[in-house]
Amino acid sequence: MLLKKLVSENNPQTVAELIDAQLKSGQLTGVELTTQVFGQHWRDESLHEFLREIAAKVDRETANEIIEYLTAINGQQERFINLFLAAECLSKIKGGVNEATEKKLLNALKKLSQYGTVFLILYQSAQELQETYQIRYRSIAAIAQTWKNDPQTLPWLKILAHSSDSGEVRATAVKAIACGWPDEPEIYLMLKNLAKSDRSWAVRSAAIQEMASGWRSKSDTLPLLAILAQSDRSPAVRTCALEQLATHWPDRTDTLLLLRTAAESDENLGVRVVAWQEIARGWHSILGTLSQLKNLAHTGSSTLRTVAVRELAAGWPAEAEVCLLLKTLATSDSSEEVRTAAIEELASRWPDEPDIYPLLTSVAESDPSSSVRQAAVQAIASGWPSNPATLAFLQNIATADIDAEMREIALQQIASGWPEHPETLPLLQQIVASDDYWTVRQVVVVAAATLPSASLEVFEWLMCLAESDRHINVRETAVEQIARGWGHRGETLPFLKQLVESEADAHLLSVLVREIARGWSEDPETLPLLKIQLEAREEEVREVAVHELARNWPDGAETLRMLEAKAEGDESPALRQIALQKLARGRTNGPQTFEWLKIRAAQDEDSQVRAIALVELIRGWKDEPGMFEFLRQRALTDPYNRIGSFAYNPRFTALEAIIEHYPENPETLPLVRSLAVSDTDEQVRALAGRRLVRQDWSVDS
């Protein structure tokens, strides 16, 4: 509360001075600053600027305590922003901190730069994978910036740039090197070599970008980029080279020639699109550009015709012939993508043309494509809200169009464009009562919840829908809108709890539990409610209870006990896995968690749960004594029945972890040789054989 009050009234520098004054006067101790200010607010990135200024202002000893504290936090659930904040604070502290403290933070970030390597990637969702790469990017950038003057930083980045790591991660190292050490004579040569021959398109692209921006005047840069724009095997690299040429060498005639060649003949459509875009934007006034784009609008593929429409409208809005061309394309082009683009550009750039509005209404009523008709409706609503015919037109579509998606679009536009109109709410209520499509009614519920007026009337109406609409999805949406839009009303929580007591549908019950937990986590009755739902008959409800328990009460001892109980005893393997992961990632600092995970990896009756327990062990405890021996035991003795994906085979998981993380262990090669030759599990045998070849291991060596 202390920081929030100061922040609301002052800028970051003033807040830092006030905090420092409180420290010096004894109103605040260093421990209180660390635990109450940094401890309570490090998760809130909107406050990081204030925290950085505070760290920079206080004395060296207090600053050291802050860095120590932030470094020691288990920040995995928050994507390690504690470590990034610590690095940012360190870079602001003029006198620095203790060498041991700084080294501890640096080592933590270096470890983070390897977070979620190949082994873990196999077991991550697309979102988790993206978050993993983002964590690694940030750690590399933090090291490069904060420890730029450390003589070991540049060599470390060079090793990473040339390692066997993923291309995207190595590209981050390349960019950090080029930005941080542009005066080092060997950097340009390194970039040239990477641009020409690195195996990763991401690294080659990064090298091209850095050469063009930092070494534009070097005699080799332009010729090399010109070659790569034409001949690199990756479309992404050719695109990157063309973009850099267009950006940094727009005055050279050979740049335009390269772009035209790529636009006409590159084998990749994406490259041709970018080439045309660069020509249209960078060579707008060159004789022939307009006529080439007009020709492209008639003769190119549907994607290129769309590009031509967009670029013509953006670059030549004053040309009457361009407007005429787009009118023709909006009604007669064979591609709905092109017709949509033409409609949108006409509405946004030529709204004063008298025949545009009639053209759009005609398209909205008669185009054979639903997506084109929807685009026309949106264009009419956003471009002509003051036209007296617009609202009536939209109301007619909302009530009479045979296409449900058209009715949805019209209703959304009415609610957002005419929220105060006296006919809007009655119309929405009428649609919910009469429309047979639940998707339409669902859209209406969301739209009605955004209306600024008639709040109480809408609230009471939504409560009725939450209780009795004939489709469960509409009821679900009504519950969500009530919880999120009317959480401040005293009757909302009792109403939702009443529904929990009476609801028979498992999915809607899970939604109710989720919304109560997220909206009223501080209410004294919410946690007891979640405890009850942890034992619900329906798996979906128990799963939501586990998620919300871990989200809203992550540090509670009772939370850990309940998660442990679900991970050990729930009848659902999927739920045991979720609880196990929540506990493992929320308590990585505890040695008891390490031992508990080993038990789950060895004893859970489900192979997938055992495999995920191994994954979590590697994620948080791969350097613990005895890990290699434990993994070796699982690789040899797990009772997997050889049914299903390798990702759920604990023996495969254990062997993959051993090969990646313990290649230098003297027992690794004999183990891999043995499994490659004689193991009865085909997945394990194939993995061992592939890795023997890939890692230059030989059965005869």
C-alpha positions in Angstrom: 0.0 0.0 0.0 2.9 2.3 0.8 4.2 2.3 -2.8 0.8 2.5 -4.5 -0.1 5.6 -2.5 3.2 7.3 -3.4 3.0 6.3 -7.1 -0.5 7.8 -7.4 0.8 11.2 -6.4 4.5 11.4 -7.7 6.8 10.6 -10.6 9.5 7.8 -10.2 12.3 10.1 -9.2 10.2 11.8 -6.5 9.0 8.4 -5.2 12.6 7.2 -4.9 13.6 10.4 -3.0 10.7 10.0 -0.6 11.5 6.3 0.1 15.2 7.2 0.6 14.2 9.9 3.1 12.1 7.5 5.0 15.0 5.1 5.2 17.4 7.8 6.5 14.9 9.0 9.1 14.2 5.5 10.3 10.5 5.5 9.3 11.3 2.6 7.0 13.9 -0.2 7.4 15.9 -1.8 4.7 14.2 -5.1 5.4 10.7 -3.5 5.2 11.7 -1.8 1.9 12.9 -5.2 0.5 9.9 -7.3 1.6 7.0 -4.8 1.6 7.9 -2.7 -1.4 9.9 -4.9 -3.7 8.4 -8.1 -2.3 4.8 -7.1 -2.8 5.2 -5.3 -6.1 7.8 -7.0 -8.3 5.1 -8.9 -10.1 3.6 -5.6 -11.4 5.6 -4.5 -14.4 3.8 -1.2 -14.4 5.7 -0.4 -11.2 9.1 -1.5 -12.4 10.3 2.0 -13.3 9.6 3.1 -9.8 11.4 0.1 -8.3 14.4 0.8 -10.5 14.6 4.4 -9.4 14.3 3.3 -5.7 17.1 0.8 -6.1 19.3 3.4 -7.7 18.7 6.0 -4.9 19.2 3.9 -1.8 22.6 3.1 -0.2 24.8 0.3 -1.5 24.0 -2.1 1.3 20.3 -1.8 0.9 20.6 -2.0 -2.9 22.6 -5.2 -2.4 19.8 -6.7 -0.2 17.3 -5.8 -2.9 19.2 -7.6 -5.7 19.8 -10.6 -3.4 16.1 -10.8 -2.6 15.0 -10.5 -6.2 17.5 -13.1 -7.3 16.4 -15.6 -4.7 12.7 -15.5 -5.7 11.1 -18.4 -7.5 9.7 -16.4 -10.4 8.8 -19.2 -12.8 5.1 -18.7 -12.6 5.7 -15.0 -13.5 8.1 -15.8 -16.4 11.1 -14.8 -14.2 10.4 -11.1 -14.3 12.1 -10.9 -10.9 15.5 -11.7 -12.5 14.9 -9.2 -15.3 13.9 -6.5 -12.7 17.0 -7.3 -10.7 19.2 -6.8 -13.8 17.5 -3.5 -14.6 18.0 -2.3 -11.0 21.6 -3.4 -11.0 22.3 -1.4 -14.2 20.9 1.7 -12.4 23.0 1.3 -9.2 26.0 3.6 -9.6 28.2 2.1 -7.0 27.3 -1.5 -7.9 26.7 -4.3 -5.4 28.8 -7.0 -3.8 30.7 -9.1 -6.3 29.1 -12.3 -5.0 25.6 -10.9 -5.3 26.2 -9.7 -8.8 27.7 -13.1 -9.8 24.7 -14.9 -8.4 22.4 -12.8 -10.6 24.5 -13.3 -13.6 24.7 -17.0 -13.2 20.9 -17.1 -12.7 20.4 -15.3 -16.0 22.9 -17.5 -17.8 21.0 -20.5 -16.6 17.8 -18.9 -17.8 19.3 -18.4 -21.3 19.1 -22.2 -21.5 15.6 -22.5 -20.1 13.4 -25.0 -21.9 16.0 -26.4 -24.2 15.3 -29.1 -26.8 14.2 -31.7 -24.3 11.6 -29.5 -22.6 10.3 -28.2 -26.0 8.9 -31.6 -26.7 6.5 -31.2 -23.8 5.3 -27.6 -24.3 2.2 -26.1 -25.8 2.5 -23.5 -28.5 1.9 -20.7 -25.9 4.4 -22.2 -23.5 6.9 -22.6 -26.3 6.6 -18.9 -27.2 6.9 -17.9 -23.5 10.0 -20.1 -23.3 11.7 -18.4 -26.2 10.7 -15.0 -24.9 12.3 -15.8 -21.5 15.5 -16.8 -23.2 15.6 -13.7 -25.4 15.1 -11.5 -22.4 17.8 -13.2 -20.4 20.4 -12.9 -23.3 19.5 -9.2 -23.8 19.7 -8.5 -20.0 23.2 -10.0 -19.8 24.4 -8.2 -22.9 23.1 -4.8 -21.6 23.9 -5.1 -17.9 27.3 -6.8 -18.2 28.5 -5.1 -21.3 31.7 -4.0 -19.7 32.4 -7.5 -18.3 35.3 -9.0 -20.4 33.6 -12.4 -20.4 30.3 -11.2 -21.8 31.3 -10.8 -25.5 33.0 -14.2 -25.6 30.0 -15.8 -24.0 27.6 -14.3 -26.6 29.9 -15.4 -29.4 29.9 -18.9 -28.2 26.1 -18.8 -28.0 25.8 -17.3 -31.5 27.7 -20.2 -32.9 26.3 -22.9 -30.7 23.9 -25.7 -31.6 21.0 -23.8 -29.9 17.9 -22.8 -31.8 18.3 -20.3 -34.6 15.9 -17.8 -32.9 18.0 -17.8 -29.7 21.3 -17.5 -31.5 19.9 -14.6 -33.5 19.2 -12.8 -30.3 22.9 -13.2 -29.4 23.9 -12.0 -32.8 21.8 -8.8 -32.4 23.2 -8.2 -28.9 26.8 -8.5 -30.2 26.2 -6.2 -33.1 24.4 -3.5 -30.9 26.8 -3.7 -28.0 30.2 -4.0 -29.6 30.0 -2.3 -33.1 33.6 -1.0 -32.8 35.1 -4.5 -32.4 36.9 -5.2 -35.7 36.0 -8.9 -35.9 32.2 -8.3 -35.5 31.6 -7.3 -39.1 33.5 -10.3 -40.4 31.4 -12.6 -38.1 28.2 -11.0 -39.4 29.3 -11.6 -43.0 30.1 -15.2 -42.4 26.8 -15.8 -40.6 24.8 -14.0 -43.3 26.3 -16.2 -46.0 26.5 -19.6 -44.4 24.7 -20.1 -41.1 22.3 -23.0 -41.1 19.5 -21.0 -39.6 17.4 -18.5 -41.5 16.8 -16.5 -38.3 20.6 -16.1 -37.8 21.2 -15.1 -41.4 18.3 -12.6 -41.2 19.6 -11.1 -38.0 23.1 -10.7 -39.5 21.7 -9.0 -42.6 19.7 -6.6 -40.5 22.7 -5.7 -38.4 25.0 -5.3 -41.3 22.6 -3.0 -43.1 21.9 -0.8 -40.0 25.4 -0.7 -38.5 27.8 -1.3 -41.4 26.0 0.3 -44.3 29.1 2.1 -45.6 31.2 -1.1 -45.8 32.0 -1.9 -49.4 31.0 -5.6 -49.0 27.6 -5.0 -47.4 25.5 -3.9 -50.4 26.8 -6.5 -52.8 26.3 -9.3 -50.2 22.7 -8.2 -49.5 22.0 -8.0 -53.2 23.2 -11.6 -53.7 21.2 -12.9 -50.7 18.1 -11.1 -51.9 18.2 -13.2 -55.0 19.7 -16.5 -54.0 19.3 -17.4 -50.4 17.4 -20.6 -50.0 15.1 -19.2 -47.4 12.2 -16.9 -48.5 12.4 -15.2 -45.1 16.1 -14.3 -45.7 15.4 -13.1 -49.2 12.5 -11.0 -47.8 14.8 -9.5 -45.1 17.5 -8.6 -47.6 15.0 -6.9 -49.9 13.6 -4.9 -47.0 17.0 -3.8 -45.9 18.0 -2.8 -49.4 14.8 -0.8 -49.8 15.3 0.9 -46.4 19.0 1.7 -46.6 19.7 2.1 -50.3 16.5 3.6 -51.8 18.4 6.0 -54.1 20.2 3.3 -56.1 18.6 2.2 -59.3 19.8 -1.4 -58.9 17.7 -1.6 -55.7 14.5 -0.9 -57.7 15.7 -3.4 -60.3 16.2 -6.1 -57.7 12.7 -5.4 -56.2 11.0 -5.5 -59.6 12.8 -8.8 -60.4 11.7 -10.3 -57.1 8.2 -9.0 -57.5 7.8 -10.6 -60.9 9.7 -13.8 -60.6 10.6 -14.9 -57.1 9.3 -18.5 -56.5 7.8 -17.5 -53.1 4.6 -15.6 -53.0 5.5 -13.9 -49.7 8.7 -12.5 -51.2 6.8 -11.2 -54.2 4.2 -9.5 -51.9 6.9 -7.7 -49.9 8.7 -6.7 -53.1 5.6 -5.1 -54.5 4.9 -3.3 -51.2 8.4 -1.9 -51.1 8.1 -0.7 -54.7 4.8 1.0 -54.0 5.9 2.8 -50.9 9.5 3.6 -51.8 9.2 4.4 -55.5 5.8 6.0 -55.5 6.8 8.8 -57.8 8.8 6.7 -60.2 7.2 6.6 -63.7 5.6 3.3 -64.2 4.9 2.3 -60.6 1.2 3.4 -60.7 0.6 1.6 -64.0 2.4 -1.6 -62.8 0.2 -1.7 -59.7 -3.0 -1.1 -61.8 -2.0 -3.9 -64.0 -1.2 -6.1 -61.0 -4.7 -5.4 -59.7 -6.1 -7.1 -62.8 -3.7 -9.8 -63.6 -2.0 -11.0 -60.4 -3.0 -13.8 -58.1 -5.8 -13.0 -55.6 -3.2 -12.3 -53.0 -1.2 -9.9 -55.3 -4.4 -8.3 -56.5 -5.2 -7.6 -52.8 -1.8 -6.1 -52.3 -2.3 -3.9 -55.3 -5.6 -2.7 -54.0 -4.2 -1.7 -50.6 -1.1 0.0 -52.1 -3.0 1.9 -54.7 -5.5 3.2 -52.2 -2.8 4.2 -49.7 -0.5 5.8 -52.3 -2.8 7.4 -54.8 -6.0 8.4 -52.9 -6.3 11.6 -55.0 -6.4 9.7 -58.3 -9.9 9.4 -59.7 -9.0 6.4 -61.8 -7.8 4.5 -58.7 -11.2 5.1 -57.0 -13.0 4.0 -60.2 -10.8 0.8 -60.4 -11.6 -0.1 -56.7 -15.3 0.4 -57.3 -15.1 -2.1 -60.2 -13.1 -4.6 -58.2 -15.5 -4.3 -55.2 -18.4 -5.6 -57.2 -16.8 -7.8 -59.9 -13.5 -9.3 -58.9 -13.7 -13.1 -58.6 -11.8 -13.2 -55.3 -13.7 -12.4 -52.0 -10.4 -11.3 -50.5 -9.9 -8.7 -53.3 -13.6 -7.5 -53.0 -13.2 -7.1 -49.3 -10.0 -5.1 -49.6 -11.6 -2.8 -52.2 -14.7 -2.2 -50.0 -12.6 -1.4 -46.9 -10.4 1.0 -48.8 -13.3 2.8 -50.5 -15.0 3.3 -47.2 -12.0 4.6 -45.4 -10.4 6.8 -48.2 -13.3 8.0 -50.3 -16.3 8.4 -47.8 -17.4 11.6 -49.5 -17.9 10.1 -52.9 -21.7 10.1 -53.3 -21.9 6.6 -54.9 -19.8 4.8 -52.3 -22.6 4.4 -49.7 -25.1 3.0 -52.2 -22.4 0.6 -53.5 -21.7 -0.7 -50.0 -25.3 -1.2 -49.2 -25.8 -3.1 -52.4 -22.8 -5.3 -51.7 -24.0 -5.9 -48.1 -27.3 -7.2 -49.4 -26.3 -9.1 -52.5 -22.7 -10.2 -52.6 -22.5 -14.1 -52.8 -19.8 -14.1 -50.1 -20.8 -13.8 -46.4 -17.3 -12.4 -45.5 -17.6 -9.7 -48.1 -21.1 -8.8 -46.9 -19.9 -8.6 -43.3 -17.0 -6.3 -44.4 -19.6 -4.0 -46.1 -21.8 -3.9 -43.1 -18.8 -3.0 -40.8 -17.7 -0.3 -43.3 -21.2 1.2 -43.4 -21.5 1.3 -39.7 -18.1 2.8 -39.0 -18.0 5.2 -42.0 -21.6 6.6 -42.0 -22.9 6.5 -38.5 -24.6 9.9 -38.9 -26.4 8.9 -42.1 -30.1 8.6 -41.0 -30.5 5.4 -43.2 -27.6 3.5 -41.5 -29.3 2.4 -38.3 -32.4 1.3 -40.0 -30.3 -0.6 -42.5 -28.4 -2.4 -39.7 -31.7 -3.1 -37.8 -33.1 -4.8 -40.9 -30.1 -7.0 -41.2 -30.1 -7.8 -37.5 -33.7 -9.0 -37.6 -34.2 -10.4 -41.1 -31.0 -11.5 -42.7 -30.9 -15.3 -43.2 -27.2 -15.5 -42.4 -26.6 -15.8 -38.7 -23.1 -14.2 -38.9 -24.5 -11.2 -40.7 -27.0 -10.8 -37.9 -24.2 -11.0 -35.4 -22.1 -8.4 -37.1 -25.1 -6.0 -37.4 -26.0 -6.4 -33.8 -22.4 -5.7 -32.7 -22.3 -2.6 -34.8 -25.6 -1.3 -33.4 -24.5 -1.8 -29.8 -21.1 -0.2 -30.3 -22.3 2.6 -32.6 -25.7 3.5 -31.1 -25.4 2.5 -27.4 -27.6 5.3 -26.1 -30.3 5.0 -28.8 -33.7 4.1 -27.2 -34.3 1.3 -29.6 -31.0 -0.5 -29.0 -31.6 -2.4 -25.8 -35.2 -3.4 -26.7 -33.8 -4.7 -30.0 -31.2 -6.8 -28.3 -33.7 -8.2 -25.9 -36.0 -9.0 -28.7 -33.3 -10.9 -30.6 -32.4 -13.0 -27.5 -36.0 -13.9 -27.1 -36.6 -14.8 -30.8 -33.4 -15.8 -32.6 -33.0 -19.6 -32.9 -29.2 -19.5 -33.2 -27.4 -19.6 -29.9 -24.3 -17.9 -31.4 -26.4 -14.8 -32.2 -27.9 -14.7 -28.7 -24.4 -15.1 -27.3 -23.2 -12.1 -29.3 -26.1 -10.1 -28.1 -25.3 -10.9 -24.4 -21.8 -9.6 -24.8 -23.0 -6.5 -26.8 -25.6 -5.7 -24.2 -23.1 -5.9 -21.3 -21.1 -3.1 -22.9 -24.0 -0.6 -23.0 -23.3 2.4 -20.8 -26.9 3.1 -19.9 -29.7 1.0 -18.3 -27.1 -0.8 -16.2 -29.5 -2.2 -13.6 -32.0 -3.3 -16.3 -29.3 -5.1 -18.3 -28.0 -6.7 -15.1 -31.3 -8.1 -14.1 -31.9 -9.3 -17.6 -28.5 -11.0 -17.7 -29.3 -12.7 -14.4 -32.4 -14.2 -16.0 -30.4 -15.4 -19.0 -27.8 -16.9 -16.7 -30.5 -18.9 -15.0 -32.8 -20.0 -17.8 -31.6 -19.4 -21.4 -32.2 -22.5 -23.4 -28.6 -22.9 -24.5 -25.8 -23.5 -22.1 -23.3 -21.3 -24.0 -25.6 -18.3 -23.7 -25.9 -19.0 -20.0 -22.1 -19.2 -19.7 -21.6 -15.9 -21.4 -24.2 -14.2 -19.2 -22.4 -15.5 -16.1 -19.1 -14.2 -17.4 -20.5 -10.8 -18.2 -22.2 -10.5 -14.8 -19.1 -11.4 -12.9 -16.8 -9.1 -14.9 -19.2 -6.1 -15.4 -21.2 -6.1 -12.2 -18.7 -7.4 -9.7 -19.1 -4.2 -7.7 -22.7 -4.9 -7.0 -23.4 -6.5 -3.6 -25.9 -9.0 -5.0 -23.6 -10.4 -7.7 -21.6 -12.8 -5.6 -24.6 -14.3 -3.7 -26.3 -14.8 -7.1 -23.3 -16.6 -8.5 -23.0 -18.8 -5.4 -26.6 -19.6 -5.6 -26.1 -20.9 -9.1 -23.2 -23.0 -7.9 -25.5 -24.7 -5.5 -28.2 -25.5 -8.1 -26.3 -26.0 -11.3 -26.3 -29.5 -12.8 -24.2 -28.8 -15.9 -20.5 -29.5 -15.2 -19.2 -27.0 -17.7 -21.3 -24.1 -16.4 -20.4 -25.1 -12.9 -16.7 -24.9 -13.7 -17.3 -21.4 -15.3 -19.0 -20.2 -12.1 -16.2 -21.5 -9.9 -13.6 -19.8 -12.1 -15.4 -16.5 -12.1 -16.0 -16.5 -8.4 -12.3 -17.3 -7.7 -11.0 -14.6 -10.0 -13.4 -11.9 -9.0 -13.7 -12.5 -5.3 -10.4 -14.1 -4.3 -10.2 -11.9 -1.1 -13.7 -12.9 0.0 -13.4 -15.1 3.1 -15.9 -17.7 1.7 -14.1 -18.1 -1.7 -11.3 -20.4 -0.6 -13.7 -22.7 1.3 -15.9 -22.9 -1.8 -12.8 -23.9 -3.9 -12.0 -26.6 -1.3 -15.4 -28.1 -1.8 -15.1 -28.0 -5.6 -11.8 -29.9 -5.4 -13.9 -32.9 -4.5 -16.6 -32.4 -7.0 -17.9 -35.4 -9.0 -17.1 -33.7 -12.3 -13.5 -33.7 -13.4 -13.9 -30.4 -15.3 -14.9 -28.6 -12.1 -12.1 -30.2 -10.1 -9.6 -29.0 -12.8 -10.8 -25.4 -12.6 -10.6 -25.5 -8.8 -7.0 -26.7 -9.0 -6.1 -23.9 -11.6 -7.7 -21.2 -9.5 -6.3 -22.4 -6.3 -2.7 -22.2 -7.7 -3.4 -18.9 -9.4 -4.9 -17.0 -6.5 -3.3 -18.6 -3.5 0.1 -19.6 -4.8 2.1 -19.2 -1.6 -0.2 -20.7 0.9 0.9 -23.8 2.8 -2.6 -25.1 2.6 -2.6 -24.6 -1.2 0.5 -26.8 -1.4 -1.1 -29.5 0.7 -4.2 -29.6 -1.4 -2.3 -29.7 -4.6 -0.2 -32.5 -3.3 -3.3 -34.4 -2.3 -4.9 -34.0 -5.8 -1.6 -34.9 -7.5 -1.4 -38.1 -5.5 -5.0 -39.2 -5.1 -7.3 -37.8 -7.8 -8.8 -40.5 -10.0 -8.1 -38.5 -13.1 -4.6 -38.8 -14.6 -5.0 -35.5 -16.4 -5.9 -33.7 -13.2 -3.1 -35.4 -11.3 -0.7 -34.1 -14.0 -2.1 -30.5 -13.7 -1.8 -30.5 -9.9 1.7 -31.9 -10.1 2.8 -29.2 -12.5 1.3 -26.4 -10.5 3.0 -27.7 -7.4 6.4 -28.3 -9.1 6.5 -24.8 -10.6 5.2 -23.0 -7.5 7.7 -24.6 -5.1 11.0 -25.1 -7.0 13.1 -24.0 -4.1 12.0 -26.8 -1.8 14.1 -29.9 -1.5 11.0 -31.7 -0.3 9.4 -31.0 -3.7 12.4 -32.7 -5.4 12.0 -35.8 -3.4 8.2 -35.8 -3.9 8.5 -35.5 -7.6 10.8 -38.4 -7.7 8.2 -40.5 -6.0 5.5 -39.4 -8.4 7.8 -40.1 -11.4 8.4 -43.6 -10.1 5.0 -44.6 -8.6 2.1 -42.9 -10.4 0.1 -45.6 -12.1 -0.3 -43.5 -15.3 2.7 -43.3 -17.7 1.9 -39.8 -18.8 1.9 -38.5 -15.3 5.2 -40.2 -14.6 6.7 -38.7 -17.8 5.5 -35.2 -16.9 7.0 -35.6 -13.4 10.3 -36.3 -15.1 10.0 -33.2 -17.2 9.4 -31.1 -14.1 12.4 -32.6 -12.4 14.6 -31.7 -15.3 13.0 -28.2 -15.5 13.8 -27.4 -11.9 16.3 -29.8 -10.5 18.6 -31.1 -13.3 21.7 -30.2 -11.4 20.7 -31.9 -8.2 23.0 -34.7 -6.9 21.6 -38.1 -7.9 19.5 -36.8 -10.8 21.5 -38.7 -13.5 21.2 -42.0 -11.5 17.5 -41.5 -11.0 16.9 -40.8 -14.7 19.0 -43.8 -15.6 16.9 -46.0 -13.4 13.7 -44.7 -15.0 15.1 -45.2 -18.5 15.8 -48.9 -17.7 13.0 -49.9 -15.4 9.9 -47.8 -15.9 7.0 -50.2 -16.6 5.7 -48.4 -19.7 3.5 -50.5 -21.9 4.7 -49.1 -25.2 1.3 -47.7 -26.3 0.9 -44.2 -27.5 3.1 -41.2 -28.1 6.8 -41.0 -27.2 5.9 -37.9 -25.1 4.1 -40.1 -22.7 6.8 -42.8 -22.5 8.7 -42.2 -19.3 11.6 -44.4 -20.6 11.9 -42.2 -23.7 11.6 -39.1 -21.6 14.3 -40.1 -19.2 16.7 -41.2 -22.0 16.1 -37.9 -23.9 16.9 -35.9 -20.8 20.1 -38.0 -20.1 21.4 -37.5 -23.7 20.8 -33.8 -23.7 21.8 -32.8 -20.2 24.4 -35.4 -19.2 26.4 -36.2 -22.4 29.7 -36.0 -20.6 28.7 -38.5 -17.9 30.9 -41.6 -18.4 27.8 -43.8 -18.0 25.8 -42.1 -20.7 27.5 -43.6 -23.8 27.4 -47.2 -22.6 23.7 -46.7 -21.7 22.8 -45.3 -25.1 24.8 -48.1 -26.9 23.1 -50.8 -24.9 19.6 -49.4 -25.5 20.3 -48.8 -29.3 21.2 -52.4 -29.8 18.9 -54.5 -27.6 16.1 -52.6 -26.0 12.7 -54.1 -26.5 10.9 -50.7 -26.7 11.0 -49.5 -30.3 10.7 -45.8 -29.4 13.6 -46.1 -26.9 15.8 -48.1 -29.3 15.2 -45.7 -32.2 16.0 -42.6 -30.0 19.2 -44.2 -28.8 20.2 -45.1 -32.4 19.5 -41.7 -33.8 21.4 -39.9 -31.0 24.5 -42.2 -31.5 24.7 -41.0 -35.1 23.8 -37.4 -34.5 26.2 -36.8 -31.7 29.1 -38.6 -33.5 28.9 -41.5 -31.1 29.8 -44.8 -32.6 28.9 -48.2 -31.4 32.3 -49.5 -32.3 34.3 -46.6 -30.8 
